[in-house]
Amino acid sequence: MTAGAVEVVLYHLCDDPGPVTAAYHEASRRMAGTPGLLGNELLHCVGDPRSFVVVSRWSDWESFTAWEGGAGHKEQTAPLRPFRDTSRDRPFEIYRELASYHAGRFAPAAGSAPAAGPAPASRSAPAARSASATRGA
């Protein structure tokens, strides 16, 4: 598993968003500058107010596994550990990007085949506005 970005999803539970948010900010501060870490975000479940996930995005599998196996991993993530959702079989999942859409362009992950059919057409902002105006949008 070498090509493509990697996303790691960690599940957390907390009755109050304050402590988990503070722990997230501290863990993020500790991880700043980690090679291969593209960013992370804290999400709050709409259907379950006790449920949170932290999604971290890595440039590639090698960067993620180097960090995970490194000496600083446990200390960097320690602030969030008390909130880990232990009711799940696994409190995390790891996903490899196969394809993505960003700002109107299609981008298959490195090493994967593009989707069948033509790629979405890209337009400049003025052309997109005038096209939507002619449709009555």
C-alpha positions as CSV (number, residue, x, y, z in Angstrom):
1,M,0.0,0.0,0.0
2,T,2.2,2.8,-1.2
3,A,0.2,5.1,-3.5
4,G,-2.4,7.6,-2.5
5,A,-3.2,9.5,0.6
6,V,-4.3,7.8,3.8
7,E,-7.1,8.9,6.2
8,V,-7.2,7.6,9.8
9,V,-10.5,7.9,11.6
10,L,-10.5,7.7,15.4
11,Y,-13.7,7.3,17.4
12,H,-14.3,9.1,20.6
13,L,-17.1,9.5,23.2
14,C,-17.7,12.4,25.6
15,D,-20.8,13.9,27.2
16,D,-19.4,17.4,26.9
17,P,-17.7,18.8,23.7
18,G,-15.4,21.1,25.7
19,P,-12.9,18.5,27.0
20,V,-12.6,16.5,23.8
21,T,-12.2,19.7,21.8
22,A,-9.4,20.9,24.2
23,A,-7.7,17.5,24.0
24,Y,-8.0,17.6,20.2
25,H,-6.3,21.0,20.1
26,E,-3.5,19.9,22.4
27,A,-2.9,16.7,20.4
28,S,-2.9,18.7,17.1
29,R,-0.4,21.2,18.6
30,R,1.9,18.3,19.6
31,M,1.7,16.8,16.1
32,A,2.4,20.0,14.2
33,G,5.2,19.5,11.8
34,T,5.0,15.7,11.7
35,P,6.4,14.6,8.3
36,G,3.6,13.4,6.0
37,L,0.7,14.7,8.1
38,L,-1.4,16.9,5.8
39,G,-3.9,17.9,8.5
40,N,-6.7,16.7,10.8
41,E,-10.2,17.6,11.9
42,L,-12.5,17.0,14.8
43,L,-16.1,16.1,13.7
44,H,-19.1,15.9,16.0
45,C,-21.8,13.4,15.1
46,V,-25.2,15.0,14.3
47,G,-27.2,11.9,15.3
48,D,-25.3,11.2,18.6
49,P,-24.2,14.2,20.6
50,R,-21.7,12.1,22.6
51,S,-19.9,10.9,19.5
52,F,-16.8,12.5,17.9
53,V,-14.3,11.5,15.3
54,V,-10.8,12.8,14.6
55,V,-9.9,12.3,11.0
56,S,-6.2,12.7,10.1
57,R,-5.0,12.9,6.5
58,W,-1.5,11.6,5.6
59,S,0.4,12.0,2.3
60,D,1.1,8.3,2.1
61,W,1.1,5.0,3.9
62,E,4.8,5.1,4.6
63,S,4.6,8.5,6.4
64,F,1.7,7.3,8.5
65,T,3.4,4.0,9.6
66,A,6.7,5.7,10.3
67,W,4.9,8.1,12.7
68,E,2.7,5.4,14.2
69,G,5.8,3.2,14.9
70,G,7.8,6.1,16.2
71,A,8.7,7.1,19.7
72,G,6.5,10.2,19.8
73,H,3.2,8.7,18.7
74,K,1.9,7.8,22.1
75,E,2.9,11.1,23.8
76,Q,1.4,13.1,20.9
77,T,-2.0,11.5,21.0
78,A,-2.2,11.1,24.8
79,P,-4.6,14.0,25.3
80,L,-7.3,12.2,23.3
81,R,-6.8,8.7,24.7
82,P,-9.2,9.1,27.7
83,F,-12.1,9.8,25.2
84,R,-11.5,6.8,23.0
85,D,-14.7,4.9,22.2
86,T,-14.0,1.5,23.7
87,S,-17.5,0.2,22.9
88,R,-16.4,-0.4,19.4
89,D,-14.5,-3.5,18.2
90,R,-11.8,-1.2,17.0
91,P,-11.7,2.5,18.0
92,F,-10.2,3.5,14.7
93,E,-10.3,2.7,10.9
94,I,-7.7,3.4,8.2
95,Y,-8.7,4.3,4.7
96,R,-6.6,4.7,1.5
97,E,-7.8,7.2,-1.1
98,L,-8.8,5.7,-4.4
99,A,-10.2,8.8,-6.0
100,S,-11.2,12.3,-5.1
101,Y,-13.0,15.4,-6.3
102,H,-11.7,18.9,-5.4
103,A,-12.9,22.2,-6.8
104,G,-14.4,20.8,-9.9
105,R,-11.6,18.5,-11.0
106,F,-11.3,14.7,-10.9
107,A,-8.1,13.2,-9.5
108,P,-7.6,9.4,-9.3
109,A,-5.2,8.4,-6.6
110,A,-1.6,7.7,-7.8
111,G,-1.5,4.3,-9.4
112,S,-5.2,3.9,-9.9
113,A,-7.1,3.9,-13.2
114,P,-9.3,6.9,-13.9
115,A,-13.0,6.4,-13.9
116,A,-14.7,5.3,-17.1
117,G,-16.1,8.1,-19.2
118,P,-15.0,11.7,-19.6
119,A,-13.7,13.7,-16.7
120,P,-15.9,16.5,-15.5
121,A,-15.4,19.7,-17.6
122,S,-13.7,22.5,-15.7
123,R,-14.8,26.1,-16.2
124,S,-13.5,29.4,-15.2
125,A,-15.5,31.2,-12.5
126,P,-17.1,33.7,-14.9
127,A,-18.1,31.0,-17.4
128,A,-19.7,29.0,-14.6
129,R,-21.6,32.0,-13.4
130,S,-22.9,32.9,-16.8
131,A,-23.9,29.3,-17.5
132,S,-25.9,29.1,-14.2
133,A,-27.5,32.4,-15.0
134,T,-28.8,31.2,-18.3
135,R,-30.4,28.2,-16.6
136,G,-32.2,30.5,-14.2
137,A,-30.2,29.5,-11.1
